[in-house]
Amino acid sequence: MGRLKERFQAFVNNRWLVFVAAMWIQSCAGVGYIFGSISPVIKSSLNYNQRQLSKLGVAKDLGDSVGFLAGSLSDRLPLWGALLVGAFQNLIGYGWVWLIVTGRAPVLPLWAMCILIFVGNNGETYFNTAALVSCVQNFPKSRGPVVGILKGFAGLSGAILTQIYTMINFPDQASLIFMIAVGPAMVVIALMFIIRPVGGHRQVRPSDGLSFTFIYSVCLLLAAYLMGVMLLEDLVSVSNTLVTIFTVILFFLLITPIIVPIALSFSEEPRDPVEEVLLPKSEQQEAGKPEQSDQEHEVIFSEVEDEKPVEVDLLPASERQKRIAQLQAELFQAAAKGAVRVKRKRGPHRGEDFTLMQALIKADFWLIFFSLLLGSGSGLTVIDNLGQMSQSLGYDNTHIFVSMISIWNFLGRVGGGYFSEIIVRDHAYPRPVSMAVAQLVMAVGHVFFAMGWPGAMYIGTLLIGLGYGAHWAIVPAAASELFGLKKFGALYNFLTLANPAGSLVFSGVIASSIYDHEAEKQAHQHHIQLRMSGLLFSGLYGQDEVLKCEGSVCFFLTSMIMSGFCVIAAVLSMILVYRTKTVYANLYGKSRT
């Protein structure tokens, strides 16, 4: 009995259990992805026009991105407290909207509805922050895969929630609003005490590789399964019994990752949660918190990094580390004898813990921000306008492309984390180089959209989905490496502002203006043709006719502009790569020697 209790205690404190619970929370955290499914019932029940509905969409995007409060609370409250606040916001915001739509509460003005949508969707930022902060701290040596998988499940949450709604077969669409108000809150409250940093989480164990391989396999299988189910349900009339079977299989795939913490806890001998014997000595000191007596060593190391001879950087990695260690020891001995005086520089160095205010005055932080703004902003513009883009090219069923880009987005996040980890782990090269590759892939995807060739929609959707998704695996991991984990929540939530900022400029200004201009040109030409053919008479063609653009010309210029912006983003990423080579050599070079 005592042995079983010991095993169960190991299971409760297993960092893989935290990771799996975070995956489940992320699976229902992307409520904003199904706003398009609830907007029609809001529009019809409240008699909104398209302009009013668009304002609710803006409020939704802002709620999903403005996470200052979530980042601040994650530093001051236990993570379960931040999750509880997010669940409460989600329940109040969307719950109130459901009461209004179903006539159970009085109708509020548009500005009040925008606030409710903002509050409800802002709950996502708490879920994302708590999941990322806990898991990045639990897996500091595997940040890329962890962030990629968690962000990937957030991207899939819309498809998962939609499948559950289809299975339940509610009598009206308003019930979907009730489900997204209550469902995520229930899941988060059930799991909130599991989401935390756990003891001994800095260990690197031999089983990690096999465990991540298993999780990746589940992710790929889940993506392929959802792709097949969505295409089948879009193209063929499926019975409710078959939908129920599909959803049960979906639940089974979502639960499958729990095998990892169970196997590790009940098949291995429990280890002391504070033991670090599996880390090389050079990594033990880096992984642990520096003791007070080690502060002078940190100053010495920073001084050596700043004052070392230029030829040291040209040495091979192993020789370079030995030379730096020798210089560090010599400088420390001289400082101890009083021969030299080491001056502590103001503020942290790259790779140390930054506050948000300290990061805001660093060029590296703004390089990440503007690279993300140009890259992910152009991708979000495609996602927001995918329906109109496919219609302009003559496709009737736009839902297929929406479903496809969500799957490619998921695979981009998972793959971006995986391949960027190979770059830093095996080659000690800066992680932002993988972001530059993703941005060049997106540039090619925008060109396919611009040209409108046969089948271009499918290729463009693939490339944009993969590239856009990769950003959200690479950027959080890179930010934690360059600016530390202590204030990661605040740093991450500031960087996410780049997404709606880019979309506001690209979609709200550039894409919409060019589309309306081309639509007006086509309407004018059509008007002239009707007049010349004598078919136009008073009242047949009015000013209230909805403008609609057809052909590749509708988004040609927009797509080419965004392709150019993606190239600029890649250049900014490569500048960041050049500036941070030394940091990544220090972080990961030691593990290769």
Solvent accessible surface area in square Angstrom, and as a share of the most:
residue,aa,sasa,rsa
1,M,195,0.87
2,G,54,0.52
3,R,141,0.51
4,L,106,0.53
5,K,148,0.63
6,E,91,0.41
7,R,24,0.09
8,F,115,0.48
9,Q,99,0.44
10,A,29,0.23
11,F,34,0.14
12,V,53,0.30
13,N,63,0.32
14,N,23,0.12
15,R,25,0.09
16,W,4,0.02
17,L,13,0.07
18,V,0,0.00
19,F,0,0.00
20,V,0,0.00
21,A,1,0.01
22,A,0,0.00
23,M,1,0.00
24,W,58,0.20
25,I,0,0.00
26,Q,0,0.00
27,S,7,0.05
28,C,11,0.06
29,A,1,0.01
30,G,1,0.01
31,V,1,0.01
32,G,10,0.09
33,Y,102,0.39
34,I,8,0.04
35,F,19,0.08
36,G,58,0.56
37,S,42,0.27
38,I,1,0.01
39,S,12,0.08
40,P,64,0.40
41,V,21,0.12
42,I,0,0.00
43,K,67,0.28
44,S,79,0.51
45,S,50,0.32
46,L,20,0.10
47,N,133,0.68
48,Y,24,0.09
49,N,85,0.43
50,Q,111,0.49
51,R,182,0.66
52,Q,55,0.24
53,L,17,0.08
54,S,57,0.37
55,K,102,0.43
56,L,0,0.00
57,G,15,0.14
58,V,79,0.46
59,A,9,0.07
60,K,33,0.14
61,D,40,0.21
62,L,79,0.39
63,G,0,0.00
64,D,53,0.27
65,S,9,0.06
66,V,45,0.26
67,G,2,0.02
68,F,87,0.36
69,L,104,0.52
70,A,1,0.01
71,G,0,0.00
72,S,40,0.26
73,L,38,0.19
74,S,13,0.09
75,D,54,0.28
76,R,181,0.66
77,L,69,0.34
78,P,69,0.44
79,L,16,0.08
80,W,101,0.36
81,G,9,0.08
82,A,2,0.01
83,L,0,0.00
84,L,72,0.36
85,V,48,0.28
86,G,0,0.00
87,A,1,0.01
88,F,128,0.53
89,Q,27,0.12
90,N,0,0.00
91,L,74,0.37
92,I,72,0.36
93,G,0,0.00
94,Y,1,0.00
95,G,16,0.15
96,W,113,0.40
97,V,0,0.00
98,W,47,0.17
99,L,63,0.31
100,I,5,0.02
101,V,16,0.09
102,T,48,0.28
103,G,63,0.61
104,R,155,0.57
105,A,17,0.13
106,P,109,0.69
107,V,100,0.57
108,L,44,0.22
109,P,69,0.43
110,L,39,0.19
111,W,166,0.58
112,A,13,0.10
113,M,0,0.00
114,C,26,0.15
115,I,90,0.46
116,L,14,0.07
117,I,0,0.00
118,F,64,0.27
119,V,41,0.24
120,G,0,0.00
121,N,0,0.00
122,N,11,0.06
123,G,0,0.00
124,E,6,0.03
125,T,5,0.03
126,Y,0,0.00
127,F,0,0.00
128,N,17,0.09
129,T,2,0.01
130,A,0,0.00
131,A,1,0.01
132,L,0,0.00
133,V,15,0.09
134,S,0,0.00
135,C,0,0.00
136,V,0,0.00
137,Q,47,0.21
138,N,0,0.00
139,F,3,0.01
140,P,18,0.11
141,K,25,0.10
142,S,20,0.13
143,R,28,0.10
144,G,0,0.00
145,P,10,0.06
146,V,0,0.00
147,V,0,0.00
148,G,0,0.00
149,I,0,0.00
150,L,0,0.00
151,K,13,0.06
152,G,0,0.00
153,F,3,0.01
154,A,6,0.05
155,G,3,0.03
156,L,0,0.00
157,S,0,0.00
158,G,5,0.05
159,A,15,0.12
160,I,5,0.02
161,L,10,0.05
162,T,53,0.31
163,Q,8,0.03
164,I,30,0.15
165,Y,37,0.14
166,T,51,0.30
167,M,45,0.20
168,I,77,0.39
169,N,100,0.51
170,F,59,0.25
171,P,126,0.79
172,D,71,0.37
173,Q,87,0.39
174,A,8,0.06
175,S,15,0.10
176,L,5,0.03
177,I,0,0.00
178,F,85,0.35
179,M,20,0.09
180,I,0,0.00
181,A,1,0.01
182,V,39,0.22
183,G,24,0.23
184,P,0,0.00
185,A,4,0.03
186,M,128,0.57
187,V,55,0.32
188,V,0,0.00
189,I,84,0.43
190,A,79,0.61
191,L,24,0.12
192,M,15,0.06
193,F,126,0.52
194,I,46,0.23
195,I,2,0.01
196,R,63,0.23
197,P,57,0.36
198,V,9,0.05
199,G,51,0.49
200,G,19,0.19
201,H,20,0.09
202,R,62,0.23
203,Q,4,0.02
204,V,58,0.33
205,R,61,0.22
206,P,115,0.73
207,S,25,0.16
208,D,16,0.08
209,G,47,0.45
210,L,139,0.69
211,S,9,0.06
212,F,18,0.08
213,T,79,0.46
214,F,67,0.28
215,I,0,0.00
216,Y,25,0.09
217,S,59,0.38
218,V,10,0.05
219,C,0,0.00
220,L,103,0.51
221,L,103,0.51
222,L,0,0.00
223,A,1,0.01
224,A,65,0.51
225,Y,42,0.16
226,L,1,0.01
227,M,30,0.13
228,G,39,0.37
229,V,5,0.03
230,M,28,0.13
231,L,51,0.25
232,L,70,0.35
233,E,48,0.22
234,D,56,0.29
235,L,116,0.58
236,V,82,0.47
237,S,116,0.75
238,V,34,0.20
239,S,70,0.45
240,N,78,0.40
241,T,95,0.55
242,L,69,0.34
243,V,8,0.04
244,T,49,0.28
245,I,85,0.43
246,F,27,0.11
247,T,0,0.00
248,V,87,0.50
249,I,70,0.36
250,L,1,0.00
251,F,79,0.33
252,F,136,0.57
253,L,14,0.07
254,L,16,0.08
255,I,96,0.49
256,T,21,0.12
257,P,1,0.01
258,I,31,0.15
259,I,93,0.47
260,V,10,0.06
261,P,0,0.00
262,I,76,0.38
263,A,46,0.36
264,L,29,0.14
265,S,5,0.03
266,F,83,0.35
267,S,86,0.56
268,E,51,0.23
269,E,116,0.52
270,P,44,0.28
271,R,100,0.37
272,D,77,0.40
273,P,76,0.48
274,V,109,0.63
275,E,42,0.19
276,E,53,0.24
277,V,109,0.62
278,L,59,0.29
279,L,6,0.03
280,P,74,0.47
281,K,179,0.76
282,S,60,0.39
283,E,12,0.05
284,Q,65,0.29
285,Q,125,0.56
286,E,64,0.29
287,A,13,0.10
288,G,32,0.31
289,K,141,0.60
290,P,69,0.43
291,E,115,0.51
292,Q,153,0.68
293,S,91,0.59
294,D,38,0.20
295,Q,52,0.23
296,E,80,0.36
297,H,65,0.29
298,E,65,0.29
299,V,11,0.06
300,I,0,0.00
301,F,74,0.31
302,S,15,0.10
303,E,37,0.16
304,V,6,0.04
305,E,30,0.13
306,D,63,0.33
307,E,119,0.53
308,K,29,0.12
309,P,53,0.33
310,V,121,0.69
311,E,107,0.48
312,V,3,0.02
313,D,69,0.36
314,L,147,0.73
315,L,73,0.36
316,P,86,0.54
317,A,42,0.33
318,S,47,0.30
319,E,83,0.37
320,R,14,0.05
321,Q,36,0.16
322,K,134,0.57
323,R,83,0.30
324,I,4,0.02
325,A,55,0.43
326,Q,93,0.41
327,L,31,0.16
328,Q,41,0.18
329,A,49,0.38
330,E,87,0.39
331,L,40,0.20
332,F,66,0.27
333,Q,108,0.48
334,A,25,0.19
335,A,25,0.20
336,A,80,0.62
337,K,171,0.72
338,G,61,0.58
339,A,77,0.60
340,V,63,0.36
341,R,213,0.78
342,V,26,0.15
343,K,147,0.62
344,R,154,0.56
345,K,103,0.43
346,R,240,0.88
347,G,45,0.43
348,P,24,0.15
349,H,53,0.24
350,R,96,0.35
351,G,30,0.28
352,E,66,0.30
353,D,65,0.34
354,F,2,0.01
355,T,54,0.32
356,L,34,0.17
357,M,139,0.62
358,Q,62,0.28
359,A,0,0.00
360,L,39,0.20
361,I,142,0.72
362,K,76,0.32
363,A,54,0.42
364,D,4,0.02
365,F,0,0.00
366,W,82,0.29
367,L,26,0.13
368,I,1,0.01
369,F,20,0.08
370,F,97,0.40
371,S,1,0.00
372,L,0,0.00
373,L,29,0.14
374,L,23,0.12
375,G,0,0.00
376,S,0,0.00
377,G,0,0.00
378,S,0,0.00
379,G,0,0.00
380,L,25,0.13
381,T,2,0.01
382,V,1,0.00
383,I,47,0.24
384,D,75,0.39
385,N,21,0.11
386,L,2,0.01
387,G,26,0.25
388,Q,80,0.35
389,M,7,0.03
390,S,0,0.00
391,Q,90,0.40
392,S,9,0.06
393,L,48,0.24
394,G,62,0.59
395,Y,57,0.22
396,D,140,0.72
397,N,53,0.27
398,T,20,0.12
399,H,124,0.55
400,I,24,0.12
401,F,3,0.01
402,V,78,0.45
403,S,16,0.10
404,M,21,0.10
405,I,7,0.04
406,S,27,0.18
407,I,3,0.02
408,W,55,0.19
409,N,4,0.02
410,F,0,0.00
411,L,40,0.20
412,G,5,0.05
413,R,7,0.02
414,V,6,0.03
415,G,20,0.19
416,G,10,0.09
417,G,0,0.00
418,Y,93,0.35
419,F,126,0.52
420,S,0,0.00
421,E,17,0.07
422,I,61,0.31
423,I,39,0.20
424,V,0,0.00
425,R,64,0.23
426,D,76,0.39
427,H,116,0.52
428,A,14,0.11
429,Y,78,0.30
430,P,1,0.00
431,R,0,0.00
432,P,1,0.00
433,V,26,0.15
434,S,14,0.09
435,M,4,0.02
436,A,3,0.03
437,V,85,0.49
438,A,9,0.07
439,Q,0,0.00
440,L,88,0.44
441,V,49,0.28
442,M,0,0.00
443,A,7,0.06
444,V,76,0.44
445,G,0,0.00
446,H,0,0.00
447,V,44,0.25
448,F,47,0.19
449,F,5,0.02
450,A,1,0.01
451,M,72,0.32
452,G,23,0.22
453,W,129,0.45
454,P,137,0.86
455,G,28,0.27
456,A,1,0.01
457,M,1,0.00
458,Y,96,0.36
459,I,74,0.38
460,G,0,0.00
461,T,0,0.00
462,L,58,0.29
463,L,32,0.16
464,I,0,0.00
465,G,0,0.00
466,L,57,0.28
467,G,2,0.02
468,Y,8,0.03
469,G,0,0.00
470,A,10,0.08
471,H,0,0.00
472,W,12,0.04
473,A,0,0.00
474,I,2,0.01
475,V,2,0.01
476,P,0,0.00
477,A,0,0.00
478,A,3,0.03
479,A,0,0.00
480,S,2,0.01
481,E,2,0.01
482,L,0,0.00
483,F,2,0.01
484,G,6,0.06
485,L,38,0.19
486,K,130,0.55
487,K,57,0.24
488,F,3,0.01
489,G,1,0.01
490,A,15,0.12
491,L,0,0.00
492,Y,7,0.03
493,N,3,0.02
494,F,28,0.12
495,L,1,0.00
496,T,15,0.09
497,L,38,0.19
498,A,0,0.00
499,N,20,0.10
500,P,17,0.11
501,A,38,0.29
502,G,0,0.00
503,S,12,0.08
504,L,117,0.58
505,V,71,0.41
506,F,4,0.02
507,S,20,0.13
508,G,47,0.45
509,V,86,0.50
510,I,33,0.17
511,A,2,0.01
512,S,47,0.30
513,S,64,0.41
514,I,26,0.13
515,Y,22,0.08
516,D,65,0.34
517,H,104,0.47
518,E,24,0.11
519,A,0,0.00
520,E,94,0.42
521,K,92,0.39
522,Q,49,0.22
523,A,22,0.17
524,H,113,0.50
525,Q,101,0.45
526,H,91,0.41
527,H,39,0.18
528,I,74,0.38
529,Q,115,0.51
530,L,33,0.16
531,R,160,0.58
532,M,159,0.71
533,S,67,0.43
534,G,62,0.59
535,L,113,0.56
536,L,39,0.20
537,F,134,0.56
538,S,113,0.73
539,G,76,0.73
540,L,95,0.47
541,Y,55,0.21
542,G,40,0.39
543,Q,186,0.83
544,D,140,0.73
545,E,94,0.42
546,V,132,0.76
547,L,73,0.36
548,K,120,0.51
549,C,1,0.01
550,E,108,0.48
551,G,30,0.29
552,S,41,0.27
553,V,68,0.39
554,C,0,0.00
555,F,10,0.04
556,F,81,0.34
557,L,94,0.47
558,T,1,0.01
559,S,0,0.00
560,M,69,0.31
561,I,56,0.29
562,M,3,0.01
563,S,9,0.06
564,G,35,0.34
565,F,57,0.24
566,C,0,0.00
567,V,68,0.39
568,I,87,0.44
569,A,0,0.00
570,A,6,0.04
571,V,81,0.46
572,L,36,0.18
573,S,1,0.00
574,M,84,0.38
575,I,76,0.39
576,L,1,0.01
577,V,2,0.01
578,Y,167,0.63
579,R,90,0.33
580,T,0,0.00
581,K,90,0.38
582,T,50,0.29
583,V,13,0.07
584,Y,0,0.00
585,A,27,0.21
586,N,28,0.14
587,L,31,0.16
588,Y,6,0.02
589,G,2,0.02
590,K,55,0.23
591,S,44,0.28
592,R,120,0.44
593,T,100,0.58
